[in-house]
Amino acid sequence: MELGIPGDDSPMIDNLYNNEIISIGIRNLMKNMKGFRNIIVHRYGKIDDRLAYIFTKDNINDFDVIIKCVDNIIHKY
């Protein structure tokens, strides 16, 4: 399988979707997680710790979704 070498993780996520390796839902979930991570790690703007906690708590199961997706990909390929 030839997906090319991405310059960063955004094209990588799109490559996985465009090659039908991940669904549009997983693609969007990964991009949203990446955006939240960038806010936290790079401290873009002011961070409301309460809202960050609520967002993380409410979306913690997203990690399980991604882990299951990666596990399925590993077993498929």
Backbone hydrogen bonds, N-H to C=O, Kabsch-Sander energy under -0.5 kcal/mol:
donor,donor_aa,acceptor,acceptor_aa,energy
3,L,1,M,-0.6
12,M,8,D,-1.0
13,I,9,D,-2.1
14,D,10,S,-2.2
15,N,11,P,-3.1
16,L,12,M,-2.2
17,Y,13,I,-1.9
18,N,14,D,-3.5
19,N,15,N,-1.8
20,E,17,Y,-2.1
21,I,16,L,-3.1
22,I,16,L,-1.2
27,R,23,S,-2.5
28,N,24,I,-2.6
29,L,25,G,-2.3
30,M,26,I,-2.7
31,K,27,R,-2.2
32,N,28,N,-2.5
33,M,29,L,-2.5
34,K,30,M,-2.3
35,G,31,K,-2.2
36,F,32,N,-2.2
37,R,33,M,-2.5
38,N,34,K,-2.5
39,I,35,G,-1.8
40,I,36,F,-2.1
41,V,37,R,-3.4
42,H,38,N,-2.2
43,R,39,I,-0.7
44,Y,39,I,-0.6
45,G,43,R,-0.6
48,D,46,K,-0.5
49,D,47,I,-0.9
52,A,48,D,-2.6
53,Y,49,D,-2.4
54,I,50,R,-2.4
55,F,51,L,-2.9
56,T,52,A,-2.4
57,K,53,Y,-3.0
58,D,54,I,-2.9
59,N,55,F,-1.3
60,I,56,T,-0.5
60,I,57,K,-0.8
62,D,59,N,-2.0
63,F,60,I,-1.3
64,D,60,I,-0.5
65,V,61,N,-1.8
66,I,62,D,-2.3
67,I,63,F,-2.7
68,K,64,D,-2.5
69,C,65,V,-2.1
70,V,66,I,-2.7
71,D,67,I,-2.5
72,N,68,K,-2.4
73,I,69,C,-2.2
74,I,70,V,-2.6
75,H,71,D,-2.1
76,K,72,N,-1.8
77,Y,73,I,-2.5
